[in-house]
Amino acid sequence: MVLVLPPRKLTPASYYDHSNDQWFKRFSSSETGKSADVNLVPFPYLKRAGFVPRKAEDFGDGGAFPEIHIEQYPLEMGRDRLLKPGSKIIPVIIDTHGNIAYDAIVRQNENSNKILYSQHKDLEPKVMKYDCEEKCDDEELKKEIEKTTLETKAALEKIVNVRLSAAQPKNVPKQSSDSNFIKYKPSQQSAAFNSGARERIIRMIEMPVDLLEPPKFKHKHVPKASGSPPVPVMRSPPRSMTVRDQQDWKVPPCISNWKNPKGYTIPLDKRLAADGRGLQDVQINDNFAKLSEALYVSEQKAREAVTMRSKVQKEMMMKEKERKEHELRALAQKARFERTCVVPPAAVSIPSEKNAMDGSDMRIDHDHAREREKDLPKETREEREERIQREKIREERRREREKERRLEAKDAAMRKNSKITRDRNRDVSEKVALGMASAGAGRGEEIMYDQRLFNQEKGMDSGFATDDQYNVYDQDLFTARPMLSTLYRPKKDVDAEIPRCADGKLEFENVAEGDDLFQ
C-alpha cells in the first residue's frame, strides 16, 4: 500500500532546525554582543543626584527608583500604549549662524511644514531695487529660477486642463469593447455537477457605463488644512473712540422725500440729516441781529413806560383815597361836635409807607383840618357837665337792658324746651296739622302713625265713597309741604316804599344841622 501511494507532501514530524543555519548563527552572535553593550548598570544608590530616568535603558534590569519623585515606567510597564513614549522637552537647536533657535517649539507637529515668521527680521521690510540696479551674474541662480518657473507652469496647466476637461461634455470616456475568454475546469468532475461538463469557457466583457446614471457614491469634501500664517504686521495700540469720532462715523439713513411705503412718522431732523445741510456753513444776515436787538430795546422801553404809568396811577388813587378819608373823618368829627358840643382833639394819623411818600400832601390836609376845627365854637362848662350827665344816664340804661336780656335767657333755658326737643316730642297729628310731618323711615327713624285714623267707621266695608267717585284717599295726608314752607319767599311790592329816582338810584333826605344822626 505504501508503494502504491505517492509520498506525502506535509509531514507533521518534519521541522527545520534554524539553529544550525550559518546566517542565524552570525546574526545571533552580533545581537548578543550588542545587547551586552546596551544593558548598562545604573548609577549607584548615593550617586544619583540630578539623574532622571526617562528611557528603558536607564533602569537597567531593575525596577523604578523610589527616591526619584517623577513618573517612571521601567520596562515600559504602566505606560499608555496610545501615547508616544519619550520626553516632551525639546533639545536645544542651533541655527547656521550659531544662535539658539528659540522658535523650535513653534515648529512642531502640524507647523513643521509651514512657513512661520517668528523672528524680528521677518518684520523688517525688504528694500526693492530697480531693474537697472539688479545685477545677477550667478548662472546657477538663473537656471534654478527658470526650472522652478517651468515646473510651476506645468503644474498649473495640469490643474487647469483637468478642470476644463471635466466641464466639457464632449470629452466622454471611451469604453473598451475587447472581450476576454477564460477557460477553466470545475473541481467537481462527476456527471451530477455542471451538467456533466468537464470544461467551461467564459467570455468576459466590461459592462457599459450609463452616462445619465446618477453618481453612486457621495464625495465629501475634506476640510482643508490651515495654511501658513500670514506675516505679522506691527501696529500701534488701538485708540479709544471719542464722542466726536463716533459722531463723524455715524452715517444717517437715506430717507426719501417722496416715498414712505411703511407710513412711518419721520422726524424733521432725521429727514434733514441725510440732506447734507448739517455739513454746510450757514451764513446769517446781520440784519436779523439788528432787528432782534431793536425789538428787545423797544420791549424794554415799553415795559418801563407801562410800569411808570401804573405807578403814577396807583399814587393818584392813593392820594384820592386819603383825601376822601380825611373828608369823611372831618364830617364825622363835625357831627360828633354838633351832638356833644365838645371840641375834639386833633386826630393823629399813623404814618405808613404810602404816607411817608406823600408827606407834604398829608401835612397840607392836617393844616386844613386844624383850621376847620378852630372855626368851630367851643363848649362852655355848663354844657360839658350836661353832656357828662347824659352819658352817665345812657350807661345806666345800657346796663339795665343787658341785665334783663341775661335773665330772660336764663329763664327760657330753665322753663322752656328748645325748638329741636319740642319738635321731636310732638305727635304725628300735631306735625300733620303744622305741616312738619315727613316719612322718617328712609332716614332710619321710627315710623309714626296717626292714632285718629285707627278708630274710624268709614272704610271699604261701609261704603267708603259713592260709585261715581274714584278717589283712593278722601283727603290729603299732609296739609302743607315742609320744604316749600321753609323756603324764603320775598313779598310783592316791598321795594315800592323805598324812594328811588327815575334812573333807579336811591334818594337821601337832607339832614338838618340840629338833628342827631347817631340816635
C-alpha positions, 0 to 999 in steps of 0.5 A: 500500500505504501508503494502504491501511494505517492509520498506525502507532501506535509509531514507533521514530524518534519521541522527545520532546525534554524539553529544550525543555519550559518546566517542565524548563527552570525546574526545571533552572535552580533545581537548578543554582543550588542545587547551586552553593550546596551544593558548598562548598570545604573548609577549607584544608590548615593550617586544619583543626584540630578539623574532622571530616568526617562528611557528603558535603558536607564533602569537597567534590569531593575525596577523604578527608583523610589527616591526619584519623585517623577513618573517612571515606567521601567520596562515600559510597564504602566505606560499608555500604549496610545501615547508616544513614549519619550520626553516632551522637552525639546533639545536645544537647536542651533541655527547656521549662524550659531544662535539658539533657535528659540522658535523650535517649539513653534515648529512642531507637529502640524507647523513643521511644514509651514512657513512661520515668521517668528523672528524680528527680521521677518518684520523688517521690510525688504528694500526693492531695487530697480531693474537697472540696479539688479545685477545677477551674474550667478548662472546657477541662480538663473537656471534654478529660477527658470526650472522652478518657473517651468515646473510651476507652469506645468503644474498649473496647466495640469490643474487647469486642463483637468478642470476644463476637461471635466466641464466639457461634455464632449470629452466622454470616456471611451469604453473598451469593447475587447472581450476576454475568454477564460477557460477553466475546469470545475473541481467537481468532475462527476456527471451530477455537477455542471451538467456533466461538463468537464470544461467551461469557457467564459467570455468576459466583457466590461459592462457599459457605463450609463452616462445619465446614471446618477453618481453612486457614491457621495464625495465629501469634501475634506476640510482643508488644512490651515495654511501658513500664517500670514506675516505679522504686521506691527501696529500701534495700540488701538485708540479709544473712540471719542464722542466726536469720532463716533459722531463723524462715523455715524452715517444717517439713513437715506430717507426719501422725500417722496416715498414712505411705503411703511407710513412711518412718522419721520422726524424733521431732523432725521429727514434733514440729516441725510440732506447734507445741510448739517455739513454746510456753513450757514451764513446769517444776515446781520440784519436779523441781529439788528432787528432782534436787538431793536425789538428787545430795546423797544420791549424794554422801553415799553415795559418801563413806560407801562410800569411808570404809568401804573405807578403814577396811577396807583399814587393818584388813587392813593392820594384820592383815597386819603383825601376822601378819608380825611373828608369823611373823618372831618364830617364825622368829627363835625357831627360828633361836635354838633351832638356833644358840643365838645371840641375834639382833639386833633386826630393823629394819623399813623404814618405808613409807607404810602404816607411817608411818600406823600408827606407834604400832601398829608401835612397840607390836609392836617393844616386844613383840618386844624383850621376847620376845627378852630372855626368851630365854637367851643363848649362852655362848662355848663354844657360839658357837665350836661353832656357828662350827665347824659352819658352817665344816664345812657350807661345806666340804661345800657346796663339795665337792658343787658341785665334783663336780656341775661335773665330772660335767657336764663329763664327760657333755658330753665322753663322752656324746651328748645325748638329741636326737643319740642319738635321731636316730642310732638305727635304725628297729628300735631306735625300733620296739622303744622305741616312738619310731618315727613316719612322718617323711615328712609332716614332710619327713624321710627315710623309714626302713625296717626292714632285718629285714623285707627278708630274710624267707621268709614272704610271699604266695608261701609261704603267708603265713597259713592260709585261715581267717585274714584278717589283712593284717599278722601283727603290729603295726608299732609296739609302743607309741604315742609320744604316749600314752607321753609323756603324764603319767599320775598313779598310783592311790592316791598321795594315800592316804599323805598324812594328811588329816582327815575334812573333807579338810584336811591334818594337821601333826605337832607339832614338838618344841622340840629338833628342827631344822626347817631340816635 
